Amino acid sequence: MYVSLLVAPSAAVAQRPQPITPAEDLLITGNDPGKYGGRVVVALRAEPKTLNPVTALDQPSREVMGRMMADLLHINALSQQAEPALAKSWKVSKDGLRYTLTLRRNLRFSDGHAMNADDVLFTFQVLLDEKINSPQRDLLTIGGKPISVQKVDDATVLFELASPYAAAERLFDSMEILPRHLLQDAYHAGTLARAWNLTTPPSQIAGMGPFRLKEYVPGQKLTLERNPYYWKMDRSRQRLPYLDELVFLFVSSEDAQVLRFEAGEADMIQRLSADNYSALQKDAVSRHFRLFDLGPSLDYNFLLFNLNSAIPKEAADIVRHQEWFRNVNFRQAVSEAVDRAAIVRLVFHGRGTALWSSVTPANKLWLDASLPHAPRSIEHAKQLLRKSGFSWNAEGALLDKSGAPVEFSILTSASNAQRSQMATLIQDDLKQLGMKVQAVPLEFKSMLDRVFQTHNYDTAIMALGGGDVDPNSQINVWMSNGGSHLWNLGETKPATDWEAQIDTLMNQQLTTLDYKRRKQLYDRVQEIAAQQLPFINLASPNVLVGARERIGNFQPAILDHYTLWNVEQLYIK
């Protein structure tokens, strides 16, 4: 038994949708009409840390707030293209420097308060404020200058850029519009970054998303209820969403999520491992749920070499090992020794794709299809090592030029069985080259601290991706000064000629408005990365999800959120 910490005044009665008025400029969806009522329960692997979209970084917080907030434009998870949202239309000047967005008229936040251009101006004022230090601020600084935002009238906003920005409309997808009437006092008082925590009463939180906060029970669940003023309707002129409630259960692991789903306590599940997908298949018919294999995801798993210039003083071995890692022939030899087919077969049970690039086959717009896939060859890998002065002793151990044995470690996250298994397989692969490799599983936070903070590691198996298909979503990875430039973090200038080339290419594609030319530039980035191999790309898991048969309009997609991206259209059959 538990006692609820926060309960909205209307906790006992589902909020009915408000009647649609002729003055409201609602968006008409193309989904099959559903019916009102019921709830959908999903499981989160951790509690959200905040309900504040200005400061949130963790995935659970983003998942919850994604159902409570809305943006000016929206990236459709199926088409992967930008489409109208709170802004009904947009115009771009010929020089690509001015974006004029026309807002829908007479829309209201989830507390019933009117939304207009003043809320848009307030939102961007907050996001651009250096004191707030919002993670979105970097995205809004283009050509070295912040975006300029001007109110034309109550329903029109003008955005001006210092330089052209390819696919700038995609920026507006990740900027949730804030309610000025609720947050401006906190902003002026300098307390906005601490606003909207998990103890904030539901009546003090409002957004433009399909749901609003109803109840938070620490350690157990968070419940959202229908936003009765939501700005979408179906073609039968029913205001969305159909569901009364959306409930997030806090469940600590994937295995625990599977048990909840199998028992009927959760209605959806996503990011399934191939093992759990196979285990669930046996009971799908008898327990009335469906499983979906959507094919390759945007996620890419990779082996990361530590090429950082800043290494702990006590880690002399790492500095010595870096002499090997900085040798491109060494990196290429490792790549050619890795059995990617075995990783797909053994780790993903065939539900994955071998990778030679960070752009997966799921990204049809930007994949460089001409990129060579070097076949696995232990013999050719040995030739590459000989070319760089490596040799073997009588026992078959690989020695460097100084005669020292080649031995190093691979960090993995102890909580991720798949990446731990990859490390073991790579350990065996590299043994065939005479390398002695040790797989070291660490608690996830400790592993991140080693990679991002102390740089006290040799190599690591990690994963990135899953956000957007556009190259700009990966700019922090490829730019030498990027926050996710993992192999050498904290560079003030490119450490190598090839990194300087990538910087130039990424900056060029950033301001190139023609898709074909952008594609050529990004293809070249992929080619340089495949030659230089700061990452050894390994494999991409398929998107594996499940849902109860009773959920209507369920359309899983490869963009996050795989199962809840169209939650306003879901209904109970």
Secondary structure, DSSP 8 states (H G I E B T S, - for coil): ----SEE-TTTTS--------TT---EE--S-------EEEEEESS--S-S-TTT--SHHHHHHHTTT---SEEE-TTT-SEEESSEEEEEE-TTS-EEEEEE-SSEE-TTS-EE-HHHHHHHHHHHH-TTTT-TTGGGGEETTEE-EEEEEETTEEEEE-SS--TTGGGGGGG-----HHHHHHHHHHT-GGG-S-TTS-GGG---SSSEEEEEEETTTEEEEEE-TT-SEE-TT--BS---SEEEEEE-SSHHHHHHHHHTTS-SEE-S--HHHHHHHHTTTTTTTEEEEEEEE-S-EEEEEE---S---TT-HHHHHHHHHHT-HHHHHHHHHH--HHHIIIIISTT-EEE-SSSS-TT-TTT--TT-------HHHHHHHHHHTT-EE-TT--EE-TTS-B-EEEEEEETT-HHHHHHHHHHHHHHHTTT-EEEEEEE-HHHHHIIIIII---SEEEEEE--S-SSGGGGHHHHSTT-TT-GGGTT-SS-SSHHHHHHHHHHHHHHT---HHHHHHHHHHHHHHHHHH-SEEEEEEEEEEEEEETTEET----SSSSTTTTTGGG-EE-
